[in-house]
Amino acid sequence: MQCASNREDATLTFGARELNENSSYGQRKSKRMIVARLVSAAGTGFFYTVRKPRLKERMTLRKYDPVVRQHVLFVEQKKK
């Protein structure tokens, strides 16, 4: 029985190391991408949320605003 408990401990330790490696990789990946908020230029307060690369320039897109029922310009603002 003593050998079995040693093997279980080794498995748990290995599992913890594996989780730590995966979580650090996920953090590095998320730093490359940022969450940006595209706010309607019509002033309705409607917005879209998008992910984009950190080094990319500010976005401006023409998308549908359901409040005014038209396609309008959406300008990027950083999400708070």
KATALIN-V29313 format. One record per backbone hydrogen bond with DSSP energy under -1.0 kcal/mol. NH is the residue of the N-H (numbers start at 1). CO is the residue of the C=O. If there is no record, write none. Layout:
nh=NH co=CO
nh=NH co=CO
This chain:
nh=5 co=1
nh=6 co=2
nh=7 co=3
nh=8 co=4
nh=9 co=5
nh=10 co=6
nh=11 co=7
nh=12 co=8
nh=13 co=9
nh=14 co=10
nh=15 co=11
nh=16 co=12
nh=17 co=13
nh=18 co=14
nh=19 co=15
nh=20 co=16
nh=21 co=17
nh=22 co=18
nh=23 co=19
nh=24 co=20
nh=25 co=21
nh=26 co=22
nh=27 co=23
nh=28 co=24
nh=29 co=25
nh=30 co=26
nh=31 co=27
nh=34 co=52
nh=36 co=50
nh=37 co=77
nh=38 co=48
nh=39 co=75
nh=40 co=46
nh=41 co=73
nh=48 co=38
nh=50 co=36
nh=52 co=34
nh=54 co=32
nh=56 co=53
nh=61 co=74
nh=63 co=72
nh=65 co=70
nh=69 co=65
nh=70 co=65
nh=72 co=63
nh=74 co=61
nh=75 co=39
nh=76 co=59
nh=77 co=37
nh=79 co=35
